[in-house]
Amino acid sequence: MYLAGEWVPAWLWMSITFLVAALGVAGLGWWVLRGDARNRAAEEAVEGEAAAAEHH
């Protein structure tokens, strides 16, 4: 086994690093899309109120 003592921990740490990075990217994407959905819902509510006010 050529340098097996160094490759195994390196592989393990890189796997953990990749997992943490992937979870971070997925979490950030979810947070951005959730905020976008909230903003779109708020815009539609404001437009609905403005349209209702014009009819009165």
N, C-alpha and C positions, 0 to 999 in steps of 0.2 A: 504494500500500500504506500504509494508515493505521496507524502504530505497529507495523508488522510486526516490527521489531527487538525490541520488548518482548514481544509476544504469543508468539512462537515459544519463547524460553527459558522463559517462564512456563508454557506448556503442557507443555514437556518436563519441567520440575522437578515440576509437579503430577502428571504421569503417573508419574514415578519414585516420588514420595511415595505415591501411591495403590497402586502395585505393592508397595512395601515394607510398607505397612500391611496389605494383603491377605495377603501372605506371613506377616506376624507373627500375624494373627488365625488363619490356617489352622494355623500351627505351634503356637500356644497351644491351639487346639481339639484338635489331635492329641495334644499332651502331656497334656491333661486327660483325654481319653478313654482314653489308654493307661494312665494312673494308675488310672482307674476300673476298667478291666479287670483290672489287677493286684490291686487291692483286692478285687474280687469273687472272683477266683480264690483269694486267700488266705483269705477268709471261708469259701468252700466247702471248702477243705482243712481248716480248723480244725473246721468242722461235721462233716466226714467222720471226722476223728480222734475227735471227741467221741462220735459215733454208734458207731464201732468199739469204743471203750473201754467203752461201756455194755453191749455184747453179751458182753463177756468177764467 
